[in-house]
Amino acid sequence: MRPVPIFGTSYDRLKKNYRHMKIMKFGGTSVGKPERMYQVKDLITADNEPTIVVLSALSGTTNALVGIGEALSVGNKELAKERIDGLHAHYRTFCSDLYRTEASKEAGDKIIQEHFEFLNILLKISFNDAISKDILAQGELLSTKLFYTLLQELSIDSVFLPALEYMSIDEHGEPELQKIKERLSSLLATYPDRRLFVTQGYICKNHRNEVDNLKRGGSDYTASLIGAAISASVVEIWTDIDGMHNNDPRIVDKTRPIANLSFDEAAELAYFGAKILHPASIWPAQQFNIPVKLLNTMQPEAVGTTITASAESGGGVKALAAKDGITAIKIKSSRMLLAYGFLRKVFEVFEKYRTSIDMITTSEVAISLTIDDISHLEEIKLELDKFGTVEIDHNLAIICIVGNLIMEQQGVLQDIMESLSEIPLRMVSYGGSKHNVSVLVDAAYKNQALQSLNQGLFDF
């Protein structure tokens, strides 16, 4: 039976129907086994709402591709070949278990052969950064093509939507949302009667028209950007966890999912370490007020977490997150007292090297701040040395305590400090956000801090 049309042939009608489309993103564990691809199939066909499905690479694939790239980058072609062959064998087994008909098995084998021929060709040419991005793109290209072939085998009407035809970033690695919107609109307009689209997360084209990516976890970002580009009804992020928890379940025994978060609360948690959500994936949805849902592929009946513009009424701590790999920089200068423009000059150094600052505290004679990107640390220190004595400490962690208007809640800061009374604190950030209090600790104290806060701030 021919599907009921959802779009008219005109672009204007297409725009009017965007709000009737939803985005469903599935992570690597959600598609990492053949039986899970069938679960995804069931989820995306559970209702008649037009849907764009965004897939990550199969679980373990990106790490394997990184390993192949690393071997090639140091000229170890024997190790690279060994890793290529190992991944190739995994995909052949996956394909054999995924499909039920010989025709589909042959189609899957052809897809796999094409991409592994590409990887083997790289053993014969010089390695460069552009090639490394091409290598990483193979994971999402494989998962989407194999899944699309499964839909064809099951006679589920769908369209394969190559992300490299519409997803792009500028020279600074930032998504070009307006261009994405224009290209995606044009592509969708060519399929006015179709209801289901399959596309890749993570991968894109850069300003040189080369294959590039949105960094680790970028499939979430892709889903949010697509949602913003078409003003979708909702962006659903499907993982193997039933929503965002109030603490890290890998570290703390007693945690619980959070039913509702505001965009601001979710952004704070994602930026400061909540692994379930890519840090950049909130702002596109927030800009266009598109709800984001965090759901569990293995437990689709679970409520999960819904992220919207408005927070729940009332206040109090909702969740904790921790960010590893933090470096603290202290600039001490007796000339700082009453020195007009001193802070501006310091910040300009970090801006020059495109290095974000997480936390900052100041006194009359010193500035202390933290970063998580040390790729330009030597150059930054060299320039900061002009202003005074520079001290650098590594192996730190930021603990972020998030909740609606917690800065305005009487006693919250006291409860936090009492919970952390046995842990040496390096820095405290309070007042920069109404929704967040952050503390800096040595990485060795991170787990203890999360456990102590969990006992001190939550009623269970």
C-alpha positions in Angstrom: 0.0 0.0 0.0 1.3 3.4 -0.9 2.0 5.6 2.2 -0.3 8.5 2.9 1.4 11.7 1.7 2.7 14.0 4.5 4.0 16.8 2.3 2.7 18.7 -0.6 4.9 19.3 -3.6 5.5 22.9 -2.8 8.3 24.2 -0.5 5.8 26.3 1.4 3.7 23.3 2.3 6.8 21.4 3.3 7.7 24.1 5.8 4.3 24.0 7.3 4.6 20.3 8.0 8.0 20.4 9.7 6.4 20.5 13.1 4.8 17.2 12.3 8.2 15.5 11.9 10.2 14.0 14.8 13.9 13.1 15.1 15.0 9.8 16.5 18.7 9.3 17.2 20.0 5.9 18.2 23.5 5.5 19.7 26.0 2.8 19.1 24.7 0.3 21.7 21.2 0.7 20.3 22.4 -0.6 16.9 25.4 -2.6 18.0 23.8 -6.1 17.6 21.5 -7.4 14.9 18.7 -8.0 17.3 18.9 -4.4 18.5 18.6 -3.1 14.9 15.3 -5.0 14.9 14.3 -3.2 18.1 15.1 0.1 16.4 13.0 -0.9 13.5 10.0 -1.5 15.8 10.5 1.8 17.6 10.6 3.9 14.4 7.5 2.2 12.9 5.5 2.3 16.1 3.4 5.3 15.0 2.7 7.2 11.8 4.5 10.4 12.6 7.0 11.3 9.9 10.5 10.6 11.2 14.1 11.3 10.5 16.3 8.5 12.0 19.8 9.4 13.0 22.2 6.5 13.6 25.6 6.3 15.2 28.3 3.8 14.3 27.9 0.3 15.7 29.3 0.1 19.3 33.0 -0.4 19.3 33.5 0.7 15.6 34.7 4.2 16.2 37.3 3.1 18.7 38.4 0.4 16.2 38.7 3.1 13.4 40.6 5.4 15.7 43.0 2.5 16.3 43.4 2.0 12.5 44.1 5.7 12.0 46.7 5.7 14.8 48.5 2.8 13.4 48.6 4.4 9.9 49.7 7.8 11.4 52.9 6.2 12.7 53.5 4.1 9.6 52.7 0.8 11.2 50.8 -0.7 8.3 51.1 -4.2 9.5 49.1 -3.3 12.7 46.7 -1.2 10.7 46.1 -4.2 8.4 45.5 -6.5 11.4 42.9 -4.1 12.8 41.2 -3.6 9.5 40.9 -7.4 9.0 39.6 -7.8 12.6 36.9 -5.2 12.1 36.0 -6.6 8.6 35.4 -10.0 10.1 33.1 -8.5 12.8 31.0 -6.8 10.1 30.8 -10.0 8.0 29.4 -11.9 11.0 27.1 -9.0 11.8 25.7 -9.0 8.3 25.2 -12.7 8.2 23.2 -12.6 11.4 21.2 -9.5 10.5 19.5 -10.5 7.2 17.2 -13.4 6.5 17.2 -13.5 2.7 20.2 -14.3 0.5 19.5 -11.2 -1.6 19.9 -9.0 1.5 22.9 -10.9 2.7 24.6 -10.2 -0.7 23.6 -6.6 -0.6 25.0 -6.3 2.9 28.3 -8.0 1.9 28.6 -5.6 -1.0 28.3 -2.6 1.3 30.9 -4.0 3.7 33.3 -4.9 0.9 33.1 -1.4 -0.5 34.0 0.3 2.7 36.8 -2.2 3.7 38.3 -1.9 0.2 38.6 1.8 0.9 40.3 1.2 4.3 42.7 -1.3 2.6 43.6 1.3 -0.1 44.8 3.6 2.7 47.6 1.1 3.4 49.1 2.1 0.1 49.0 5.9 0.3 50.5 8.6 2.5 48.6 9.4 5.7 47.3 12.9 6.6 44.6 14.5 8.8 42.0 14.5 6.1 42.4 10.8 5.6 41.9 10.3 9.4 38.5 12.0 9.1 37.6 9.8 6.2 38.5 6.7 8.2 36.2 7.8 11.1 33.3 8.4 8.8 33.2 4.8 7.8 31.3 3.8 11.0 28.2 5.9 10.4 28.2 5.2 6.7 28.2 1.4 7.4 25.6 1.4 10.1 23.1 3.5 8.1 23.5 1.5 4.9 23.1 -1.8 6.7 20.1 -0.6 8.5 18.5 0.9 5.4 19.1 -2.5 3.7 17.3 -4.2 6.6 14.3 -1.8 6.1 14.2 -2.7 2.4 14.3 -6.4 3.2 11.3 -5.9 5.5 9.4 -3.8 2.9 9.4 -0.7 5.1 9.2 2.3 2.9 12.1 4.7 3.6 14.6 7.1 2.1 18.4 7.1 2.6 19.4 10.6 3.3 23.2 11.1 3.1 24.4 13.5 5.8 27.3 14.6 3.7 24.9 16.3 1.3 23.5 18.7 3.9 25.5 18.7 7.1 28.5 21.2 7.2 30.8 23.1 9.5 32.7 26.4 8.9 36.4 27.0 9.2 36.1 27.1 13.0 34.3 23.7 13.2 31.0 25.3 13.9 27.8 24.0 12.2 26.4 26.2 9.4 22.8 26.0 10.6 21.3 28.2 7.8 23.1 26.3 5.1 22.1 23.0 6.7 18.5 24.2 6.8 18.5 25.2 3.1 20.1 22.0 1.9 18.0 19.7 4.0 14.8 21.5 3.0 15.7 21.0 -0.6 16.4 17.3 -0.1 13.2 16.7 1.8 11.2 18.5 -0.8 12.2 15.9 -3.4 10.4 13.2 -1.4 6.9 14.8 -0.7 5.2 11.4 -0.2 7.7 9.7 2.1 7.4 9.4 5.8 10.7 7.8 7.0 14.3 8.9 6.4 17.6 7.4 7.5 20.7 9.5 7.9 24.1 9.5 9.6 25.0 11.2 12.8 28.5 12.7 13.5 29.8 13.1 10.0 29.7 16.3 7.9 31.7 18.3 5.3 34.0 21.1 6.3 34.7 24.5 4.6 37.1 22.8 2.3 34.4 20.3 1.2 36.3 17.5 2.9 34.7 14.8 5.1 34.8 15.9 8.7 32.9 15.3 11.9 31.2 16.9 14.9 33.6 15.3 17.4 32.8 12.4 19.8 29.2 12.2 20.7 28.4 14.2 17.6 25.4 12.1 16.6 23.4 13.9 19.4 24.5 17.1 17.9 23.4 16.0 14.4 20.0 15.1 15.7 19.6 18.5 17.5 20.8 20.4 14.4 18.4 18.6 12.1 15.6 19.2 14.6 16.4 22.9 14.6 16.7 23.1 10.8 13.2 21.7 10.3 11.6 22.9 13.5 10.8 19.3 14.4 8.1 18.4 16.9 10.7 16.6 19.2 14.2 15.3 19.2 14.5 11.9 20.8 17.9 10.6 21.9 17.8 6.8 22.4 20.5 5.2 24.4 20.9 2.2 26.8 20.1 4.3 29.9 16.5 5.3 31.0 17.1 9.1 30.9 19.5 11.4 32.7 20.2 10.3 36.2 20.7 12.5 39.3 24.3 11.2 39.6 26.7 8.9 37.8 25.4 5.3 38.2 28.8 3.9 37.4 30.2 5.5 40.6 27.2 5.9 42.9 25.0 3.0 43.9 21.7 4.9 44.5 20.7 7.0 41.5 17.4 7.8 39.8 16.4 9.2 36.5 15.1 12.8 36.3 11.7 13.1 34.6 12.1 16.8 33.6 14.9 19.3 33.1 15.0 22.8 31.6 17.3 23.5 28.7 19.6 25.5 31.1 19.8 22.6 33.6 20.5 20.0 30.9 23.1 22.2 29.3 25.0 22.6 32.6 24.9 18.9 33.2 26.0 17.9 29.7 28.8 20.4 29.7 30.1 19.4 33.1 30.2 15.7 32.4 26.8 13.9 32.0 27.8 11.3 29.5 24.3 10.6 28.1 24.1 13.9 26.2 26.6 15.7 23.9 27.4 19.1 25.5 26.7 21.0 22.3 23.4 19.3 21.5 21.2 21.5 23.7 21.6 24.9 22.1 20.1 24.2 18.6 16.9 22.7 20.2 16.8 25.5 22.8 17.1 28.2 20.1 13.9 26.9 18.4 12.2 25.6 21.6 12.1 22.0 20.5 11.7 19.4 23.3 14.4 16.8 23.7 13.7 13.4 25.2 16.3 11.0 26.5 14.9 7.4 26.2 16.1 3.8 26.6 16.1 1.5 23.6 16.2 -1.5 25.9 13.3 -0.2 28.0 11.2 1.9 25.7 8.3 1.9 28.2 10.5 3.9 30.7 9.5 7.6 31.1 13.1 8.8 30.5 13.9 12.5 30.7 12.1 15.4 28.9 14.0 18.6 28.4 12.0 21.8 27.7 12.3 25.5 28.1 10.6 25.6 31.5 11.9 24.0 34.6 9.7 22.4 37.2 8.3 24.8 39.8 10.3 25.1 43.0 14.0 24.7 43.6 16.5 22.3 45.0 19.3 20.2 43.7 18.3 17.9 40.8 21.5 16.3 39.6 25.3 16.1 39.8 27.8 15.6 37.1 31.6 15.4 37.0 34.1 16.6 34.4 37.5 14.9 34.2 40.7 16.0 32.7 40.7 19.5 34.1 43.8 21.7 34.3 44.0 24.7 36.7 46.0 27.8 35.8 46.9 30.5 38.4 48.3 33.8 37.3 49.7 35.8 40.2 50.8 39.4 39.7 51.4 42.2 42.2 50.6 44.6 39.4 47.1 43.4 39.1 45.7 45.6 41.9 43.7 48.4 40.2 45.2 47.4 36.8 42.7 48.5 34.2 42.2 45.9 31.4 44.2 43.1 33.1 41.4 40.6 32.9 40.7 41.5 29.3 44.3 40.8 28.4 44.3 37.4 30.1 41.1 36.4 28.4 42.4 37.5 25.0 45.2 34.9 25.4 42.6 32.1 25.7 40.5 33.6 22.9 43.6 33.7 20.6 44.1 29.9 21.1 40.3 29.1 21.0 40.5 27.6 24.5 37.4 27.7 26.6 37.5 28.5 30.3 35.3 26.4 32.7 35.7 28.1 36.1 37.3 31.3 37.2 38.0 33.0 40.6 39.8 36.3 41.2 41.5 38.1 44.1 43.4 41.4 44.3 46.6 39.7 43.1 45.7 36.6 41.3 43.4 34.9 38.8 42.7 31.1 39.0 40.9 29.4 36.1 40.3 26.0 34.6 40.4 24.5 31.1 39.9 21.0 29.7 41.7 21.5 26.4 45.5 21.6 26.9 46.4 21.4 23.2 47.8 25.0 23.3 48.9 25.0 26.9 52.6 25.7 26.2 51.8 28.7 24.0 49.2 30.0 26.5 51.6 29.8 29.4 54.3 31.6 27.4 52.0 34.5 26.9 50.6 34.5 30.4 54.2 34.7 31.8 54.3 38.3 30.7 51.7 39.1 33.3 53.2 37.5 36.4 53.9 34.1 37.9 52.0 31.2 36.3 51.3 28.0 38.2 49.7 24.9 36.4 48.0 21.9 38.1 46.8 18.9 36.2 44.6 15.9 37.1 41.7 17.8 38.5 37.9 17.3 38.2 34.9 19.7 38.3 31.8 18.6 40.3 28.7 20.3 39.0 25.6 20.6 41.3 22.6 21.6 39.2 19.0 22.5 40.0 16.4 25.1 39.3 17.3 28.4 41.0 19.5 26.6 43.6 21.5 29.8 44.1 18.3 31.3 45.6 17.6 28.4 47.8 18.4 29.0 51.4 20.8 26.5 52.9 21.8 24.8 49.6 25.4 26.0 49.7 25.7 25.1 53.4 24.5 21.5 52.5 27.0 21.3 49.7 29.9 22.4 51.9 28.9 20.1 54.8 28.7 17.1 52.3 32.2 18.0 51.1 33.7 18.8 54.6 36.2 15.9 54.3 37.3 16.7 50.8 39.9 19.4 50.0 38.3 22.0 47.6 40.5 23.8 45.1 37.9 26.3 43.8 34.2 27.1 44.2 32.1 28.8 41.6 28.8 30.2 43.1 26.7 32.9 41.6 27.7 32.7 37.9 24.5 30.7 37.2 21.2 30.5 39.1 21.2 26.8 38.3 24.7 25.6 39.1 27.3 25.5 41.8 30.6 24.0 40.8 33.6 22.8 42.9 37.1 21.8 41.8 38.8 18.9 43.4 41.8 16.7 42.8 40.7 13.8 40.5 41.6 11.3 43.2 38.7 12.8 45.3 36.1 12.8 42.5 34.3 9.6 43.3 34.3 10.3 47.0 32.8 13.8 46.3 30.0 12.4 44.2 29.1 9.8 46.8 29.2 12.3 49.7 27.1 14.8 47.8 24.6 12.0 46.9 24.2 11.2 50.6 24.0 14.8 51.7 21.7 16.3 49.0 19.2 13.6 48.1 16.5 12.0 50.3 17.4 8.3 49.6 
